[in-house]
């Protein structure tokens, strides 16, 4: 059963599942909300790196090349 209490957006039982607050609220510190946002941003960063790498701009390849060709 979906009930509407916030304007036109439906709410359900999972919205307040984490410590009685909105799951998508931006909260700082070690909270479930911040863990969700950190995971989302990590996934975006990982996909961005993969796209960058597949376009030929490999950061890891360049770093390995610099390390292997450094004078000793």
mmCIF file of the N, C-alpha and C atoms, coordinates in Angstrom:
data_MODEL
# 
_entry.id   MODEL 
# 
loop_
_atom_site.group_PDB 
_atom_site.id 
_atom_site.type_symbol 
_atom_site.label_atom_id 
_atom_site.label_alt_id 
_atom_site.label_comp_id 
_atom_site.label_asym_id 
_atom_site.label_entity_id 
_atom_site.label_seq_id 
_atom_site.pdbx_PDB_ins_code 
_atom_site.Cartn_x 
_atom_site.Cartn_y 
_atom_site.Cartn_z 
_atom_site.occupancy 
_atom_site.B_iso_or_equiv 
_atom_site.pdbx_formal_charge 
_atom_site.auth_seq_id 
_atom_site.auth_comp_id 
_atom_site.auth_asym_id 
_atom_site.auth_atom_id 
_atom_site.pdbx_PDB_model_num 
ATOM 1   N N  . UNK A 1 1  ? 0.842  -1.175 0.000   1.00 0.00 ? 1  UNK A N  1 
ATOM 2   C CA . UNK A 1 1  ? 0.000  0.000  0.000   1.00 0.00 ? 1  UNK A CA 1 
ATOM 3   C C  . UNK A 1 1  ? 0.883  1.233  0.000   1.00 0.00 ? 1  UNK A C  1 
ATOM 4   N N  . UNK A 1 2  ? 0.700  2.090  -0.965  1.00 0.00 ? 2  UNK A N  1 
ATOM 5   C CA . UNK A 1 2  ? 1.496  3.305  -1.109  1.00 0.00 ? 2  UNK A CA 1 
ATOM 6   C C  . UNK A 1 2  ? 0.635  4.484  -0.693  1.00 0.00 ? 2  UNK A C  1 
ATOM 7   N N  . UNK A 1 3  ? 1.161  5.268  0.221   1.00 0.00 ? 3  UNK A N  1 
ATOM 8   C CA . UNK A 1 3  ? 0.435  6.454  0.661   1.00 0.00 ? 3  UNK A CA 1 
ATOM 9   C C  . UNK A 1 3  ? 1.255  7.686  0.336   1.00 0.00 ? 3  UNK A C  1 
ATOM 10  N N  . UNK A 1 4  ? 0.609  8.772  0.083   1.00 0.00 ? 4  UNK A N  1 
ATOM 11  C CA . UNK A 1 4  ? 1.294  9.995  -0.298  1.00 0.00 ? 4  UNK A CA 1 
ATOM 12  C C  . UNK A 1 4  ? 1.197  11.001 0.846   1.00 0.00 ? 4  UNK A C  1 
ATOM 13  N N  . UNK A 1 5  ? 2.350  11.345 1.399   1.00 0.00 ? 5  UNK A N  1 
ATOM 14  C CA . UNK A 1 5  ? 2.361  12.330 2.483   1.00 0.00 ? 5  UNK A CA 1 
ATOM 15  C C  . UNK A 1 5  ? 3.263  13.512 2.174   1.00 0.00 ? 5  UNK A C  1 
ATOM 16  N N  . UNK A 1 6  ? 4.110  13.403 1.164   1.00 0.00 ? 6  UNK A N  1 
ATOM 17  C CA . UNK A 1 6  ? 5.026  14.491 0.833   1.00 0.00 ? 6  UNK A CA 1 
ATOM 18  C C  . UNK A 1 6  ? 4.703  15.019 -0.555  1.00 0.00 ? 6  UNK A C  1 
ATOM 19  N N  . UNK A 1 7  ? 3.790  15.896 -0.685  1.00 0.00 ? 7  UNK A N  1 
ATOM 20  C CA . UNK A 1 7  ? 3.466  16.447 -1.988  1.00 0.00 ? 7  UNK A CA 1 
ATOM 21  C C  . UNK A 1 7  ? 2.942  15.368 -2.914  1.00 0.00 ? 7  UNK A C  1 
ATOM 22  N N  . UNK A 1 8  ? 3.543  15.270 -4.081  1.00 0.00 ? 8  UNK A N  1 
ATOM 23  C CA . UNK A 1 8  ? 3.107  14.295 -5.067  1.00 0.00 ? 8  UNK A CA 1 
ATOM 24  C C  . UNK A 1 8  ? 3.962  13.036 -5.065  1.00 0.00 ? 8  UNK A C  1 
ATOM 25  N N  . UNK A 1 9  ? 4.918  12.928 -4.172  1.00 0.00 ? 9  UNK A N  1 
ATOM 26  C CA . UNK A 1 9  ? 5.821  11.788 -4.161  1.00 0.00 ? 9  UNK A CA 1 
ATOM 27  C C  . UNK A 1 9  ? 5.285  10.695 -3.239  1.00 0.00 ? 9  UNK A C  1 
ATOM 28  N N  . UNK A 1 10 ? 5.216  9.457  -3.728  1.00 0.00 ? 10 UNK A N  1 
ATOM 29  C CA . UNK A 1 10 ? 4.735  8.368  -2.863  1.00 0.00 ? 10 UNK A CA 1 
ATOM 30  C C  . UNK A 1 10 ? 5.780  7.998  -1.821  1.00 0.00 ? 10 UNK A C  1 
ATOM 31  N N  . UNK A 1 11 ? 5.333  7.532  -0.696  1.00 0.00 ? 11 UNK A N  1 
ATOM 32  C CA . UNK A 1 11 ? 6.236  7.068  0.350   1.00 0.00 ? 11 UNK A CA 1 
ATOM 33  C C  . UNK A 1 11 ? 5.920  5.617  0.650   1.00 0.00 ? 11 UNK A C  1 
ATOM 34  N N  . UNK A 1 12 ? 6.871  4.928  1.236   1.00 0.00 ? 12 UNK A N  1 
ATOM 35  C CA . UNK A 1 12 ? 6.626  3.550  1.644   1.00 0.00 ? 12 UNK A CA 1 
ATOM 36  C C  . UNK A 1 12 ? 7.405  3.260  2.915   1.00 0.00 ? 12 UNK A C  1 
ATOM 37  N N  . UNK A 1 13 ? 7.358  2.024  3.359   1.00 0.00 ? 13 UNK A N  1 
ATOM 38  C CA . UNK A 1 13 ? 7.971  1.662  4.640   1.00 0.00 ? 13 UNK A CA 1 
ATOM 39  C C  . UNK A 1 13 ? 9.495  1.720  4.598   1.00 0.00 ? 13 UNK A C  1 
ATOM 40  N N  . UNK A 1 14 ? 10.111 1.605  3.414   1.00 0.00 ? 14 UNK A N  1 
ATOM 41  C CA . UNK A 1 14 ? 11.578 1.589  3.352   1.00 0.00 ? 14 UNK A CA 1 
ATOM 42  C C  . UNK A 1 14 ? 12.194 2.980  3.405   1.00 0.00 ? 14 UNK A C  1 
ATOM 43  N N  . UNK A 1 15 ? 11.389 4.004  3.228   1.00 0.00 ? 15 UNK A N  1 
ATOM 44  C CA . UNK A 1 15 ? 11.944 5.354  3.204   1.00 0.00 ? 15 UNK A CA 1 
ATOM 45  C C  . UNK A 1 15 ? 12.595 5.732  4.530   1.00 0.00 ? 15 UNK A C  1 
ATOM 46  N N  . UNK A 1 16 ? 12.021 5.313  5.636   1.00 0.00 ? 16 UNK A N  1 
ATOM 47  C CA . UNK A 1 16 ? 12.545 5.653  6.954   1.00 0.00 ? 16 UNK A CA 1 
ATOM 48  C C  . UNK A 1 16 ? 13.197 4.442  7.615   1.00 0.00 ? 16 UNK A C  1 
ATOM 49  N N  . UNK A 1 17 ? 13.713 3.511  6.831   1.00 0.00 ? 17 UNK A N  1 
ATOM 50  C CA . UNK A 1 17 ? 14.259 2.276  7.380   1.00 0.00 ? 17 UNK A CA 1 
ATOM 51  C C  . UNK A 1 17 ? 15.559 2.501  8.147   1.00 0.00 ? 17 UNK A C  1 
ATOM 52  N N  . UNK A 1 18 ? 16.330 3.508  7.786   1.00 0.00 ? 18 UNK A N  1 
ATOM 53  C CA . UNK A 1 18 ? 17.612 3.756  8.426   1.00 0.00 ? 18 UNK A CA 1 
ATOM 54  C C  . UNK A 1 18 ? 17.462 4.813  9.507   1.00 0.00 ? 18 UNK A C  1 
ATOM 55  N N  . UNK A 1 19 ? 17.666 4.452  10.706  1.00 0.00 ? 19 UNK A N  1 
ATOM 56  C CA . UNK A 1 19 ? 17.647 5.302  11.903  1.00 0.00 ? 19 UNK A CA 1 
ATOM 57  C C  . UNK A 1 19 ? 16.538 6.363  11.904  1.00 0.00 ? 19 UNK A C  1 
ATOM 58  N N  . UNK A 1 20 ? 15.394 6.015  11.349  1.00 0.00 ? 20 UNK A N  1 
ATOM 59  C CA . UNK A 1 20 ? 14.246 6.911  11.397  1.00 0.00 ? 20 UNK A CA 1 
ATOM 60  C C  . UNK A 1 20 ? 14.357 8.142  10.531  1.00 0.00 ? 20 UNK A C  1 
ATOM 61  N N  . UNK A 1 21 ? 15.336 8.211  9.644   1.00 0.00 ? 21 UNK A N  1 
ATOM 62  C CA . UNK A 1 21 ? 15.519 9.368  8.781   1.00 0.00 ? 21 UNK A CA 1 
ATOM 63  C C  . UNK A 1 21 ? 15.406 8.956  7.325   1.00 0.00 ? 21 UNK A C  1 
ATOM 64  N N  . UNK A 1 22 ? 15.275 9.932  6.474   1.00 0.00 ? 22 UNK A N  1 
ATOM 65  C CA . UNK A 1 22 ? 15.201 9.680  5.043   1.00 0.00 ? 22 UNK A CA 1 
ATOM 66  C C  . UNK A 1 22 ? 16.497 9.040  4.553   1.00 0.00 ? 22 UNK A C  1 
ATOM 67  N N  . UNK A 1 23 ? 16.390 7.986  3.743   1.00 0.00 ? 23 UNK A N  1 
ATOM 68  C CA . UNK A 1 23 ? 17.575 7.273  3.262   1.00 0.00 ? 23 UNK A CA 1 
ATOM 69  C C  . UNK A 1 23 ? 18.449 8.144  2.371   1.00 0.00 ? 23 UNK A C  1 
ATOM 70  N N  . UNK A 1 24 ? 17.865 9.086  1.649   1.00 0.00 ? 24 UNK A N  1 
ATOM 71  C CA . UNK A 1 24 ? 18.620 9.902  0.715   1.00 0.00 ? 24 UNK A CA 1 
ATOM 72  C C  . UNK A 1 24 ? 19.052 11.241 1.292   1.00 0.00 ? 24 UNK A C  1 
ATOM 73  N N  . UNK A 1 25 ? 18.850 11.459 2.573   1.00 0.00 ? 25 UNK A N  1 
ATOM 74  C CA . UNK A 1 25 ? 19.281 12.698 3.199   1.00 0.00 ? 25 UNK A CA 1 
ATOM 75  C C  . UNK A 1 25 ? 20.802 12.766 3.203   1.00 0.00 ? 25 UNK A C  1 
ATOM 76  N N  . UNK A 1 26 ? 21.335 13.951 2.985   1.00 0.00 ? 26 UNK A N  1 
ATOM 77  C CA . UNK A 1 26 ? 22.783 14.128 3.025   1.00 0.00 ? 26 UNK A CA 1 
ATOM 78  C C  . UNK A 1 26 ? 23.176 14.415 4.466   1.00 0.00 ? 26 UNK A C  1 
ATOM 79  N N  . UNK A 1 27 ? 23.791 13.434 5.106   1.00 0.00 ? 27 UNK A N  1 
ATOM 80  C CA . UNK A 1 27 ? 24.238 13.577 6.486   1.00 0.00 ? 27 UNK A CA 1 
ATOM 81  C C  . UNK A 1 27 ? 25.720 13.259 6.552   1.00 0.00 ? 27 UNK A C  1 
ATOM 82  N N  . UNK A 1 28 ? 26.428 13.984 7.378   1.00 0.00 ? 28 UNK A N  1 
ATOM 83  C CA . UNK A 1 28 ? 27.865 13.788 7.515   1.00 0.00 ? 28 UNK A CA 1 
ATOM 84  C C  . UNK A 1 28 ? 28.154 12.883 8.703   1.00 0.00 ? 28 UNK A C  1 
ATOM 85  N N  . UNK A 1 29 ? 29.307 12.239 8.669   1.00 0.00 ? 29 UNK A N  1 
ATOM 86  C CA . UNK A 1 29 ? 29.688 11.339 9.747   1.00 0.00 ? 29 UNK A CA 1 
ATOM 87  C C  . UNK A 1 29 ? 29.429 9.897  9.365   1.00 0.00 ? 29 UNK A C  1 
ATOM 88  N N  . UNK A 1 30 ? 29.493 9.011  10.332  1.00 0.00 ? 30 UNK A N  1 
ATOM 89  C CA . UNK A 1 30 ? 29.293 7.590  10.093  1.00 0.00 ? 30 UNK A CA 1 
ATOM 90  C C  . UNK A 1 30 ? 27.822 7.246  10.275  1.00 0.00 ? 30 UNK A C  1 
ATOM 91  N N  . UNK A 1 31 ? 27.043 7.564  9.266   1.00 0.00 ? 31 UNK A N  1 
ATOM 92  C CA . UNK A 1 31 ? 25.614 7.272  9.281   1.00 0.00 ? 31 UNK A CA 1 
ATOM 93  C C  . UNK A 1 31 ? 25.285 6.396  8.083   1.00 0.00 ? 31 UNK A C  1 
ATOM 94  N N  . UNK A 1 32 ? 24.192 5.665  8.131   1.00 0.00 ? 32 UNK A N  1 
ATOM 95  C CA . UNK A 1 32 ? 23.808 4.862  6.962   1.00 0.00 ? 32 UNK A CA 1 
ATOM 96  C C  . UNK A 1 32 ? 23.602 5.710  5.706   1.00 0.00 ? 32 UNK A C  1 
ATOM 97  N N  . UNK A 1 33 ? 23.117 6.935  5.879   1.00 0.00 ? 33 UNK A N  1 
ATOM 98  C CA . UNK A 1 33 ? 22.907 7.795  4.724   1.00 0.00 ? 33 UNK A CA 1 
ATOM 99  C C  . UNK A 1 33 ? 24.235 8.149  4.053   1.00 0.00 ? 33 UNK A C  1 
ATOM 100 N N  . UNK A 1 34 ? 25.250 8.467  4.841   1.00 0.00 ? 34 UNK A N  1 
ATOM 101 C CA . UNK A 1 34 ? 26.538 8.816  4.238   1.00 0.00 ? 34 UNK A CA 1 
ATOM 102 C C  . UNK A 1 34 ? 27.176 7.606  3.572   1.00 0.00 ? 34 UNK A C  1 
ATOM 103 N N  . UNK A 1 35 ? 26.958 6.421  4.116   1.00 0.00 ? 35 UNK A N  1 
ATOM 104 C CA . UNK A 1 35 ? 27.484 5.213  3.482   1.00 0.00 ? 35 UNK A CA 1 
ATOM 105 C C  . UNK A 1 35 ? 26.822 4.987  2.120   1.00 0.00 ? 35 UNK A C  1 
ATOM 106 N N  . UNK A 1 36 ? 25.525 5.243  2.024   1.00 0.00 ? 36 UNK A N  1 
ATOM 107 C CA . UNK A 1 36 ? 24.844 5.112  0.738   1.00 0.00 ? 36 UNK A CA 1 
ATOM 108 C C  . UNK A 1 36 ? 25.413 6.085  -0.286  1.00 0.00 ? 36 UNK A C  1 
ATOM 109 N N  . UNK A 1 37 ? 25.627 7.339  0.133   1.00 0.00 ? 37 UNK A N  1 
ATOM 110 C CA . UNK A 1 37 ? 26.167 8.332  -0.793  1.00 0.00 ? 37 UNK A CA 1 
ATOM 111 C C  . UNK A 1 37 ? 27.605 8.013  -1.184  1.00 0.00 ? 37 UNK A C  1 
ATOM 112 N N  . UNK A 1 38 ? 28.399 7.527  -0.250  1.00 0.00 ? 38 UNK A N  1 
ATOM 113 C CA . UNK A 1 38 ? 29.785 7.170  -0.588  1.00 0.00 ? 38 UNK A CA 1 
ATOM 114 C C  . UNK A 1 38 ? 29.816 6.030  -1.591  1.00 0.00 ? 38 UNK A C  1 
ATOM 115 N N  . UNK A 1 39 ? 28.930 5.063  -1.436  1.00 0.00 ? 39 UNK A N  1 
ATOM 116 C CA . UNK A 1 39 ? 28.863 3.961  -2.382  1.00 0.00 ? 39 UNK A CA 1 
ATOM 117 C C  . UNK A 1 39 ? 28.439 4.427  -3.763  1.00 0.00 ? 39 UNK A C  1 
ATOM 118 N N  . UNK A 1 40 ? 27.464 5.312  -3.805  1.00 0.00 ? 40 UNK A N  1 
ATOM 119 C CA . UNK A 1 40 ? 27.011 5.838  -5.093  1.00 0.00 ? 40 UNK A CA 1 
ATOM 120 C C  . UNK A 1 40 ? 28.126 6.615  -5.788  1.00 0.00 ? 40 UNK A C  1 
ATOM 121 N N  . UNK A 1 41 ? 28.815 7.459  -5.050  1.00 0.00 ? 41 UNK A N  1 
ATOM 122 C CA . UNK A 1 41 ? 29.897 8.253  -5.650  1.00 0.00 ? 41 UNK A CA 1 
ATOM 123 C C  . UNK A 1 41 ? 31.063 7.366  -6.072  1.00 0.00 ? 41 UNK A C  1 
ATOM 124 N N  . UNK A 1 42 ? 31.342 6.312  -5.317  1.00 0.00 ? 42 UNK A N  1 
ATOM 125 C CA . UNK A 1 42 ? 32.408 5.377  -5.696  1.00 0.00 ? 42 UNK A CA 1 
ATOM 126 C C  . UNK A 1 42 ? 32.053 4.666  -6.995  1.00 0.00 ? 42 UNK A C  1 
ATOM 127 N N  . UNK A 1 43 ? 30.786 4.279  -7.157  1.00 0.00 ? 43 UNK A N  1 
ATOM 128 C CA . UNK A 1 43 ? 30.372 3.621  -8.395  1.00 0.00 ? 43 UNK A CA 1 
ATOM 129 C C  . UNK A 1 43 ? 30.487 4.572  -9.583  1.00 0.00 ? 43 UNK A C  1 
ATOM 130 N N  . UNK A 1 44 ? 30.105 5.831  -9.392  1.00 0.00 ? 44 UNK A N  1 
ATOM 131 C CA . UNK A 1 44 ? 30.225 6.818  -10.465 1.00 0.00 ? 44 UNK A CA 1 
ATOM 132 C C  . UNK A 1 44 ? 31.691 7.025  -10.828 1.00 0.00 ? 44 UNK A C  1 
ATOM 133 N N  . UNK A 1 45 ? 32.562 7.112  -9.822  1.00 0.00 ? 45 UNK A N  1 
ATOM 134 C CA . UNK A 1 45 ? 33.989 7.285  -10.079 1.00 0.00 ? 45 UNK A CA 1 
ATOM 135 C C  . UNK A 1 45 ? 34.594 6.099  -10.790 1.00 0.00 ? 45 UNK A C  1 
ATOM 136 N N  . UNK A 1 46 ? 34.188 4.896  -10.418 1.00 0.00 ? 46 UNK A N  1 
ATOM 137 C CA . UNK A 1 46 ? 34.721 3.695  -11.051 1.00 0.00 ? 46 UNK A CA 1 
ATOM 138 C C  . UNK A 1 46 ? 34.302 3.625  -12.517 1.00 0.00 ? 46 UNK A C  1 
ATOM 139 N N  . UNK A 1 47 ? 33.043 3.922  -12.809 1.00 0.00 ? 47 UNK A N  1 
ATOM 140 C CA . UNK A 1 47 ? 32.575 3.919  -14.195 1.00 0.00 ? 47 UNK A CA 1 
ATOM 141 C C  . UNK A 1 47 ? 33.268 5.017  -14.992 1.00 0.00 ? 47 UNK A C  1 
ATOM 142 N N  . UNK A 1 48 ? 33.469 6.182  -14.384 1.00 0.00 ? 48 UNK A N  1 
ATOM 143 C CA . UNK A 1 48 ? 34.166 7.268  -15.074 1.00 0.00 ? 48 UNK A CA 1 
ATOM 144 C C  . UNK A 1 48 ? 35.601 6.863  -15.401 1.00 0.00 ? 48 UNK A C  1 
ATOM 145 N N  . UNK A 1 49 ? 36.284 6.185  -14.469 1.00 0.00 ? 49 UNK A N  1 
ATOM 146 C CA . UNK A 1 49 ? 37.637 5.728  -14.741 1.00 0.00 ? 49 UNK A CA 1 
ATOM 147 C C  . UNK A 1 49 ? 37.656 4.698  -15.859 1.00 0.00 ? 49 UNK A C  1 
ATOM 148 N N  . UNK A 1 50 ? 36.697 3.761  -15.847 1.00 0.00 ? 50 UNK A N  1 
ATOM 149 C CA . UNK A 1 50 ? 36.652 2.752  -16.915 1.00 0.00 ? 50 UNK A CA 1 
ATOM 150 C C  . UNK A 1 50 ? 36.436 3.401  -18.280 1.00 0.00 ? 50 UNK A C  1 
ATOM 151 N N  . UNK A 1 51 ? 35.536 4.372  -18.360 1.00 0.00 ? 51 UNK A N  1 
ATOM 152 C CA . UNK A 1 51 ? 35.318 5.072  -19.623 1.00 0.00 ? 51 UNK A CA 1 
ATOM 153 C C  . UNK A 1 51 ? 36.570 5.810  -20.065 1.00 0.00 ? 51 UNK A C  1 
ATOM 154 N N  . UNK A 1 52 ? 37.246 6.446  -19.127 1.00 0.00 ? 52 UNK A N  1 
ATOM 155 C CA . UNK A 1 52 ? 38.490 7.164  -19.417 1.00 0.00 ? 52 UNK A CA 1 
ATOM 156 C C  . UNK A 1 52 ? 39.549 6.188  -19.923 1.00 0.00 ? 52 UNK A C  1 
ATOM 157 N N  . UNK A 1 53 ? 39.652 5.027  -19.282 1.00 0.00 ? 53 UNK A N  1 
ATOM 158 C CA . UNK A 1 53 ? 40.646 4.028  -19.641 1.00 0.00 ? 53 UNK A CA 1 
ATOM 159 C C  . UNK A 1 53 ? 40.348 3.427  -21.014 1.00 0.00 ? 53 UNK A C  1 
ATOM 160 N N  . UNK A 1 54 ? 39.090 3.141  -21.299 1.00 0.00 ? 54 UNK A N  1 
ATOM 161 C CA . UNK A 1 54 ? 38.720 2.554  -22.594 1.00 0.00 ? 54 UNK A CA 1 
ATOM 162 C C  . UNK A 1 54 ? 38.914 3.531  -23.749 1.00 0.00 ? 54 UNK A C  1 
ATOM 163 N N  . UNK A 1 55 ? 38.969 4.814  -23.461 1.00 0.00 ? 55 UNK A N  1 
ATOM 164 C CA . UNK A 1 55 ? 39.226 5.804  -24.504 1.00 0.00 ? 55 UNK A CA 1 
ATOM 165 C C  . UNK A 1 55 ? 40.707 6.001  -24.776 1.00 0.00 ? 55 UNK A C  1 
ATOM 166 N N  . UNK A 1 56 ? 41.551 5.231  -24.103 1.00 0.00 ? 56 UNK A N  1 
ATOM 167 C CA . UNK A 1 56 ? 42.981 5.286  -24.391 1.00 0.00 ? 56 UNK A CA 1 
ATOM 168 C C  . UNK A 1 56 ? 43.802 6.111  -23.425 1.00 0.00 ? 56 UNK A C  1 
ATOM 169 N N  . UNK A 1 57 ? 43.195 6.680  -22.423 1.00 0.00 ? 57 UNK A N  1 
ATOM 170 C CA . UNK A 1 57 ? 43.929 7.479  -21.447 1.00 0.00 ? 57 UNK A CA 1 
ATOM 171 C C  . UNK A 1 57 ? 44.129 6.662  -20.179 1.00 0.00 ? 57 UNK A C  1 
ATOM 172 N N  . UNK A 1 58 ? 44.993 5.673  -20.245 1.00 0.00 ? 58 UNK A N  1 
ATOM 173 C CA . UNK A 1 58 ? 45.171 4.776  -19.112 1.00 0.00 ? 58 UNK A CA 1 
ATOM 174 C C  . UNK A 1 58 ? 46.111 5.384  -18.081 1.00 0.00 ? 58 UNK A C  1 
ATOM 175 N N  . UNK A 1 59 ? 45.592 5.697  -16.938 1.00 0.00 ? 59 UNK A N  1 
ATOM 176 C CA . UNK A 1 59 ? 46.397 6.271  -15.862 1.00 0.00 ? 59 UNK A CA 1 
ATOM 177 C C  . UNK A 1 59 ? 47.357 5.221  -15.313 1.00 0.00 ? 59 UNK A C  1 
ATOM 178 N N  . UNK A 1 60 ? 46.868 4.002  -15.118 1.00 0.00 ? 60 UNK A N  1 
ATOM 179 C CA . UNK A 1 60 ? 47.720 2.942  -14.573 1.00 0.00 ? 60 UNK A CA 1 
ATOM 180 C C  . UNK A 1 60 ? 48.863 2.610  -15.525 1.00 0.00 ? 60 UNK A C  1 
ATOM 181 N N  . UNK A 1 61 ? 48.590 2.529  -16.817 1.00 0.00 ? 61 UNK A N  1 
ATOM 182 C CA . UNK A 1 61 ? 49.640 2.252  -17.796 1.00 0.00 ? 61 UNK A CA 1 
ATOM 183 C C  . UNK A 1 61 ? 50.704 3.354  -17.755 1.00 0.00 ? 61 UNK A C  1 
ATOM 184 N N  . UNK A 1 62 ? 50.280 4.597  -17.683 1.00 0.00 ? 62 UNK A N  1 
ATOM 185 C CA . UNK A 1 62 ? 51.234 5.709  -17.620 1.00 0.00 ? 62 UNK A CA 1 
ATOM 186 C C  . UNK A 1 62 ? 52.065 5.660  -16.342 1.00 0.00 ? 62 UNK A C  1 
ATOM 187 N N  . UNK A 1 63 ? 51.430 5.324  -15.210 1.00 0.00 ? 63 UNK A N  1 
ATOM 188 C CA . UNK A 1 63 ? 52.184 5.225  -13.957 1.00 0.00 ? 63 UNK A CA 1 
ATOM 189 C C  . UNK A 1 63 ? 53.195 4.085  -14.007 1.00 0.00 ? 63 UNK A C  1 
ATOM 190 N N  . UNK A 1 64 ? 52.790 2.927  -14.529 1.00 0.00 ? 64 UNK A N  1 
ATOM 191 C CA . UNK A 1 64 ? 53.723 1.801  -14.643 1.00 0.00 ? 64 UNK A CA 1 
ATOM 192 C C  . UNK A 1 64 ? 54.863 2.135  -15.589 1.00 0.00 ? 64 UNK A C  1 
ATOM 193 N N  . UNK A 1 65 ? 54.572 2.880  -16.640 1.00 0.00 ? 65 UNK A N  1 
ATOM 194 C CA . UNK A 1 65 ? 55.625 3.283  -17.580 1.00 0.00 ? 65 UNK A CA 1 
ATOM 195 C C  . UNK A 1 65 ? 56.603 4.225  -16.898 1.00 0.00 ? 65 UNK A C  1 
ATOM 196 N N  . UNK A 1 66 ? 56.097 5.173  -16.112 1.00 0.00 ? 66 UNK A N  1 
ATOM 197 C CA . UNK A 1 66 ? 56.982 6.100  -15.411 1.00 0.00 ? 66 UNK A CA 1 
ATOM 198 C C  . UNK A 1 66 ? 57.854 5.383  -14.398 1.00 0.00 ? 66 UNK A C  1 
ATOM 199 N N  . UNK A 1 67 ? 57.286 4.433  -13.680 1.00 0.00 ? 67 UNK A N  1 
ATOM 200 C CA . UNK A 1 67 ? 58.040 3.704  -12.650 1.00 0.00 ? 67 UNK A CA 1 
ATOM 201 C C  . UNK A 1 67 ? 59.094 2.797  -13.288 1.00 0.00 ? 67 UNK A C  1 
ATOM 202 N N  . UNK A 1 68 ? 58.735 2.138  -14.387 1.00 0.00 ? 68 UNK A N  1 
ATOM 203 C CA . UNK A 1 68 ? 59.679 1.206  -15.008 1.00 0.00 ? 68 UNK A CA 1 
ATOM 204 C C  . UNK A 1 68 ? 60.792 1.907  -15.762 1.00 0.00 ? 68 UNK A C  1 
ATOM 205 N N  . UNK A 1 69 ? 60.560 3.145  -16.236 1.00 0.00 ? 69 UNK A N  1 
ATOM 206 C CA . UNK A 1 69 ? 61.601 3.839  -16.993 1.00 0.00 ? 69 UNK A CA 1 
ATOM 207 C C  . UNK A 1 69 ? 62.362 4.863  -16.156 1.00 0.00 ? 69 UNK A C  1 
ATOM 208 N N  . UNK A 1 70 ? 62.127 4.896  -14.871 1.00 0.00 ? 70 UNK A N  1 
ATOM 209 C CA . UNK A 1 70 ? 62.829 5.849  -14.008 1.00 0.00 ? 70 UNK A CA 1 
ATOM 210 C C  . UNK A 1 70 ? 64.302 5.452  -13.884 1.00 0.00 ? 70 UNK A C  1 
ATOM 211 N N  . UNK A 1 71 ? 65.197 6.437  -13.958 1.00 0.00 ? 71 UNK A N  1 
ATOM 212 C CA . UNK A 1 71 ? 66.628 6.112  -13.798 1.00 0.00 ? 71 UNK A CA 1 
ATOM 213 C C  . UNK A 1 71 ? 66.916 5.665  -12.379 1.00 0.00 ? 71 UNK A C  1 
ATOM 214 N N  . UNK A 1 72 ? 67.821 4.687  -12.264 1.00 0.00 ? 72 UNK A N  1 
ATOM 215 C CA . UNK A 1 72 ? 68.168 4.166  -10.947 1.00 0.00 ? 72 UNK A CA 1 
ATOM 216 C C  . UNK A 1 72 ? 69.609 4.430  -10.628 1.00 0.00 ? 72 UNK A C  1 
# 
